[in-house]
Amino acid sequence: MSRRHYRSRLLTWVLNSGPDDPVYNLYLMLGPLLILFVVLVGRNSMTSVLVAGYIVGFVVYTIYNVSTTLEHPDWVQHP
C-alpha cells in the first residue's frame, strides 16, 4: 500500500498504524463508524445484523489470511 499523505491527520495515523492490508484497514475504519451508527440509531434487528456481519466477516477474513499464509511470522518460534 502506498504511503499517501491525506488531509486528515487521523486518517493518516490510522492507515499508518494498521497492517499493510487494505481489507484490515477497511475493518479498522468501519468499526468505530459502526459503533457510532448503533449509538445514533439504537439497537434493533438491523443494527444487530450489521454488527454480526462485521464480526463474522472479520473472523472469516482472519482465518482466510492464516490459512493462505505460507511463511511463519518472526515471533513464531519452533523448537
N, C-alpha and C positions, 0 to 999 in steps of 0.2 A: 504494500500500500504506500502510495507516495505521501510524503510529508508536506501537505499543503498548509498554507497559513490562512486560517479562517478569520473572519472579523470578530467572532465571538471567542474570547479567551477561554470560556467554559467549554465550548465545543472542541477547541484545540487541545485543552487539557484532557478531556475525556477520551478523545481519539488517540492521543499520545500515551495515555496511561493504560489503555485497554490492549488486548492482544492484537497482533497484526493479522486479524481475521475480520473481514467485513461483516460476516454474519454475527459474530460475537459483539462487534461494535454496534450493530443494529440492536441486539438484545440489551446492550448496556445503555443505549439511548432510550429505548422503548419502555424499559422497566419503570423509571420514575414517572414517565408520562402516563403509563397505565395506572399507576397508583393515584396520580392526580385525577385521572378520569373517574376512577372508582369513588374518590372522595367527593368530587363535584356532582356526579350522577347519583351516587348512592349504591348500596349493594342490592342487586337484583339478579335475575337469572341471566340477563345479557352480560353483565359485568363478571359474573361467576364463570360463564363460559369463556369469556375473553382471558381471564386470569388463568384458568385451567389450560387453555390452549397455549398461552405464553409459557407456562411451566412445562407442559408436555413437549412443546417444540424445543425448548432449551435442553431438556434432558435427552430427547431423541438426537438432537444435533451433537451434543456432547458425546453420546455413545457412538454415533457415527464417526466422529473425529478420532475417538480412541481406537475404534476398530480399523480405521484406514491408516493410522499412523504406523509406519513400519519401523521407525527408529525410536529408541528409548530416550526420554529426556535425560538431561545431565544429572538430575537429582535422584534417578533410579539407580541403585547400586545392587549388583548381583554378587553373591558370594563366590 
